[in-house]
Amino acid sequence: MKRYWFVFSISLLILAIEIRGGFSAGSLALFSDAGHVFSDLLSLTVAIIIEAMVRRGGSIHKWRSRGGYVSATLLFIVALGIIFEAISRFHEPHHVTSWIVICAATLGAGLNWLQHRILESSTARHVTHKGISLHVLSDLWQSIAVIVTGILIAITGFTILDLLVSIAIAVVFIGWSFKLLGDSTAEAEARD
């Protein structure tokens, strides 16, 4: 529980950095990362509630599988939102300030790495924990992709890269959400 609360606090900081950076830079990639961080916050809230229910004596597999389903659904919804926004921006490309993208994404990546280390220090390996870990790892991966995109935009001036990377990240999220759904189903079938 302490780890989840600490990771939750770090997620709030990342969300603030990336929303501010997204507005300042005009970057969908940063906004998509912020949207994913928001889904992390919701997933962490679910994980904290599930841990409380398990500690009260509820069915461990039932609560953990439900948490996995919620995390997978949130990841899928964020991915669809990113894809729809990217498609709408193809018709009206926005100016992207690459140095802001690089700075905000670098801060986000560093904090995501810290979250990952905190979660990895736990011995928990259940589906709820796996769901939170996937969210954090996907955030780290996304932050690195956004950093690379910012560098490429600075070098080439091709702001369309911001949209293409956002769509690629969303497609990966959809794959992860289906994997998490499968893990949650397996957890549900292993009920006490």
C-alpha positions as a Markdown table, in Angstrom:
| # | Residue | x | y | z |
|---|---|---|---|---|
| 1 | Met | 0.0 | 0.0 | 0.0 |
| 2 | Lys | 2.8 | 2.4 | 0.9 |
| 3 | Arg | 4.4 | 1.8 | -2.5 |
| 4 | Tyr | 1.1 | 2.4 | -4.3 |
| 5 | Trp | 0.6 | 5.7 | -2.5 |
| 6 | Phe | 4.2 | 6.8 | -3.2 |
| 7 | Val | 3.8 | 5.9 | -6.9 |
| 8 | Phe | 0.4 | 7.7 | -6.9 |
| 9 | Ser | 2.1 | 10.9 | -5.6 |
| 10 | Ile | 4.8 | 10.7 | -8.3 |
| 11 | Ser | 2.1 | 10.2 | -11.0 |
| 12 | Leu | 0.4 | 13.5 | -9.9 |
| 13 | Leu | 3.7 | 15.3 | -10.4 |
| 14 | Ile | 4.3 | 13.8 | -13.8 |
| 15 | Leu | 0.7 | 14.6 | -14.8 |
| 16 | Ala | 1.2 | 18.3 | -13.9 |
| 17 | Ile | 4.5 | 18.5 | -15.8 |
| 18 | Glu | 3.2 | 16.9 | -18.9 |
| 19 | Ile | -0.1 | 18.8 | -19.1 |
| 20 | Arg | 1.8 | 22.1 | -18.7 |
| 21 | Gly | 4.4 | 20.9 | -21.2 |
| 22 | Gly | 1.7 | 19.7 | -23.6 |
| 23 | Phe | 0.0 | 23.1 | -23.6 |
| 24 | Ser | 3.2 | 25.0 | -23.9 |
| 25 | Ala | 4.7 | 22.9 | -26.7 |
| 26 | Gly | 1.5 | 22.1 | -28.6 |
| 27 | Ser | 2.4 | 18.4 | -28.5 |
| 28 | Leu | -0.1 | 15.6 | -28.8 |
| 29 | Ala | 2.6 | 13.2 | -27.8 |
| 30 | Leu | 2.9 | 14.9 | -24.4 |
| 31 | Phe | -0.8 | 15.1 | -24.0 |
| 32 | Ser | -1.1 | 11.4 | -24.8 |
| 33 | Asp | 1.5 | 10.7 | -22.2 |
| 34 | Ala | -0.5 | 12.9 | -19.7 |
| 35 | Gly | -3.7 | 11.0 | -20.6 |
| 36 | His | -1.9 | 7.8 | -19.8 |
| 37 | Val | -0.6 | 9.1 | -16.5 |
| 38 | Phe | -4.2 | 10.0 | -15.7 |
| 39 | Ser | -5.3 | 6.5 | -16.4 |
| 40 | Asp | -2.4 | 5.3 | -14.1 |
| 41 | Leu | -3.8 | 7.5 | -11.3 |
| 42 | Leu | -7.2 | 5.8 | -11.8 |
| 43 | Ser | -5.6 | 2.4 | -11.9 |
| 44 | Leu | -3.6 | 3.1 | -8.8 |
| 45 | Thr | -6.8 | 4.2 | -7.0 |
| 46 | Val | -8.4 | 0.9 | -8.0 |
| 47 | Ala | -5.3 | -1.0 | -6.8 |
| 48 | Ile | -5.4 | 0.8 | -3.4 |
| 49 | Ile | -9.1 | 0.0 | -3.1 |
| 50 | Ile | -8.5 | -3.6 | -4.1 |
| 51 | Glu | -5.7 | -4.0 | -1.6 |
| 52 | Ala | -8.0 | -2.6 | 1.1 |
| 53 | Met | -10.8 | -5.1 | 0.1 |
| 54 | Val | -8.3 | -8.0 | 0.1 |
| 55 | Arg | -7.1 | -7.0 | 3.6 |
| 56 | Arg | -10.7 | -7.0 | 4.8 |
| 57 | Gly | -11.0 | -10.7 | 3.8 |
| 58 | Gly | -12.6 | -10.5 | 0.4 |
| 59 | Ser | -11.9 | -13.0 | -2.3 |
| 60 | Ile | -8.3 | -12.3 | -3.4 |
| 61 | His | -8.7 | -13.6 | -7.0 |
| 62 | Lys | -12.0 | -11.9 | -7.5 |
| 63 | Trp | -10.8 | -8.5 | -6.5 |
| 64 | Arg | -7.5 | -8.8 | -8.3 |
| 65 | Ser | -9.1 | -9.9 | -11.5 |
| 66 | Arg | -11.6 | -7.0 | -11.4 |
| 67 | Gly | -8.6 | -4.6 | -10.9 |
| 68 | Gly | -6.9 | -6.1 | -13.9 |
| 69 | Tyr | -10.1 | -5.6 | -16.0 |
| 70 | Val | -10.3 | -1.9 | -14.9 |
| 71 | Ser | -6.6 | -1.3 | -15.7 |
| 72 | Ala | -6.9 | -2.9 | -19.1 |
| 73 | Thr | -10.1 | -1.0 | -20.0 |
| 74 | Leu | -8.5 | 2.3 | -19.0 |
| 75 | Leu | -5.4 | 1.6 | -21.1 |
| 76 | Phe | -7.6 | 0.8 | -24.1 |
| 77 | Ile | -9.8 | 3.9 | -23.7 |
| 78 | Val | -6.7 | 6.2 | -23.5 |
| 79 | Ala | -5.3 | 4.5 | -26.6 |
| 80 | Leu | -8.5 | 5.1 | -28.6 |
| 81 | Gly | -8.5 | 8.8 | -27.4 |
| 82 | Ile | -4.9 | 9.3 | -28.7 |
| 83 | Ile | -5.7 | 7.7 | -32.1 |
| 84 | Phe | -8.8 | 9.9 | -32.6 |
| 85 | Glu | -7.0 | 13.1 | -31.6 |
| 86 | Ala | -4.0 | 12.2 | -33.9 |
| 87 | Ile | -6.3 | 11.6 | -36.8 |
| 88 | Ser | -8.1 | 14.9 | -36.3 |
| 89 | Arg | -4.7 | 16.7 | -36.1 |
| 90 | Phe | -3.6 | 15.3 | -39.5 |
| 91 | His | -5.9 | 17.8 | -41.1 |
| 92 | Glu | -4.7 | 20.8 | -39.0 |
| 93 | Pro | -1.1 | 20.2 | -38.0 |
| 94 | His | 0.0 | 22.2 | -34.9 |
| 95 | His | 3.3 | 23.9 | -34.2 |
| 96 | Val | 5.3 | 21.8 | -31.8 |
| 97 | Thr | 8.0 | 23.4 | -29.6 |
| 98 | Ser | 10.6 | 20.6 | -29.5 |
| 99 | Trp | 12.7 | 21.7 | -26.6 |
| 100 | Ile | 9.7 | 21.8 | -24.3 |
| 101 | Val | 8.7 | 18.3 | -25.4 |
| 102 | Ile | 12.3 | 17.0 | -24.7 |
| 103 | Cys | 12.5 | 18.7 | -21.3 |
| 104 | Ala | 9.0 | 17.6 | -20.1 |
| 105 | Ala | 9.4 | 14.0 | -21.4 |
| 106 | Thr | 12.8 | 13.7 | -19.8 |
| 107 | Leu | 11.5 | 14.7 | -16.4 |
| 108 | Gly | 8.6 | 12.3 | -17.0 |
| 109 | Ala | 10.9 | 9.4 | -17.9 |
| 110 | Gly | 13.1 | 10.0 | -14.9 |
| 111 | Leu | 10.1 | 9.9 | -12.6 |
| 112 | Asn | 8.6 | 6.9 | -14.4 |
| 113 | Trp | 11.9 | 5.1 | -13.8 |
| 114 | Leu | 11.7 | 5.9 | -10.1 |
| 115 | Gln | 8.1 | 4.6 | -10.0 |
| 116 | His | 9.3 | 1.4 | -11.7 |
| 117 | Arg | 12.1 | 0.9 | -9.2 |
| 118 | Ile | 9.6 | 1.4 | -6.3 |
| 119 | Leu | 7.2 | -1.2 | -7.7 |
| 120 | Glu | 10.0 | -3.7 | -8.5 |
| 121 | Ser | 11.2 | -3.6 | -4.9 |
| 122 | Ser | 7.9 | -5.3 | -4.0 |
| 123 | Thr | 7.6 | -9.1 | -3.8 |
| 124 | Ala | 4.0 | -8.9 | -5.1 |
| 125 | Arg | 3.4 | -10.6 | -8.4 |
| 126 | His | -0.4 | -10.7 | -8.6 |
| 127 | Val | -2.5 | -9.3 | -11.5 |
| 128 | Thr | -3.2 | -6.0 | -9.7 |
| 129 | His | 0.4 | -5.3 | -9.2 |
| 130 | Lys | 1.2 | -6.5 | -12.8 |
| 131 | Gly | -1.4 | -4.0 | -14.1 |
| 132 | Ile | 0.2 | -1.1 | -12.2 |
| 133 | Ser | 3.6 | -2.2 | -13.4 |
| 134 | Leu | 2.5 | -2.3 | -17.0 |
| 135 | His | 1.0 | 1.1 | -16.7 |
| 136 | Val | 4.3 | 2.5 | -15.3 |
| 137 | Leu | 6.5 | 0.7 | -17.8 |
| 138 | Ser | 4.3 | 1.9 | -20.7 |
| 139 | Asp | 4.6 | 5.4 | -19.4 |
| 140 | Leu | 8.4 | 5.0 | -19.3 |
| 141 | Trp | 8.4 | 3.6 | -22.9 |
| 142 | Gln | 6.2 | 6.4 | -24.0 |
| 143 | Ser | 8.3 | 9.1 | -22.4 |
| 144 | Ile | 11.4 | 7.8 | -24.2 |
| 145 | Ala | 9.5 | 7.7 | -27.5 |
| 146 | Val | 8.4 | 11.3 | -26.9 |
| 147 | Ile | 12.0 | 12.4 | -26.1 |
| 148 | Val | 13.2 | 10.8 | -29.4 |
| 149 | Thr | 10.3 | 12.5 | -31.2 |
| 150 | Gly | 11.2 | 15.9 | -29.8 |
| 151 | Ile | 14.8 | 15.5 | -30.9 |
| 152 | Leu | 13.7 | 14.4 | -34.4 |
| 153 | Ile | 11.3 | 17.4 | -34.7 |
| 154 | Ala | 14.1 | 19.7 | -33.6 |
| 155 | Ile | 16.4 | 18.3 | -36.3 |
| 156 | Thr | 13.9 | 17.9 | -39.2 |
| 157 | Gly | 11.1 | 20.3 | -38.4 |
| 158 | Phe | 8.6 | 17.6 | -39.3 |
| 159 | Thr | 5.9 | 18.1 | -36.7 |
| 160 | Ile | 3.9 | 15.2 | -38.2 |
| 161 | Leu | 6.2 | 12.9 | -36.3 |
| 162 | Asp | 4.4 | 13.9 | -33.1 |
| 163 | Leu | 1.2 | 12.5 | -34.5 |
| 164 | Leu | 2.8 | 9.3 | -35.9 |
| 165 | Val | 4.5 | 8.5 | -32.7 |
| 166 | Ser | 1.3 | 9.1 | -30.7 |
| 167 | Ile | -0.5 | 6.6 | -32.9 |
| 168 | Ala | 2.3 | 4.0 | -32.6 |
| 169 | Ile | 2.2 | 4.4 | -28.8 |
| 170 | Ala | -1.6 | 3.9 | -28.8 |
| 171 | Val | -1.3 | 0.7 | -30.8 |
| 172 | Val | 1.2 | -0.7 | -28.3 |
| 173 | Phe | -1.2 | 0.3 | -25.5 |
| 174 | Ile | -4.0 | -1.7 | -27.2 |
| 175 | Gly | -1.8 | -4.8 | -27.3 |
| 176 | Trp | -0.9 | -4.4 | -23.6 |
| 177 | Ser | -4.6 | -3.9 | -22.7 |
| 178 | Phe | -5.5 | -7.2 | -24.3 |
| 179 | Lys | -2.6 | -9.0 | -22.6 |
| 180 | Leu | -3.8 | -7.6 | -19.2 |
| 181 | Leu | -7.3 | -8.8 | -20.0 |
| 182 | Gly | -6.0 | -12.3 | -20.6 |
| 183 | Asp | -4.1 | -12.2 | -17.3 |
| 184 | Ser | -7.2 | -10.9 | -15.5 |
| 185 | Thr | -9.3 | -13.7 | -16.9 |
| 186 | Ala | -6.7 | -16.3 | -15.8 |
| 187 | Glu | -6.8 | -14.7 | -12.3 |
| 188 | Ala | -10.6 | -14.9 | -12.2 |
| 189 | Glu | -10.5 | -18.6 | -13.2 |
| 190 | Ala | -8.1 | -19.2 | -10.3 |
| 191 | Arg | -10.6 | -18.0 | -7.7 |
| 192 | Asp | -10.4 | -19.3 | -4.1 |
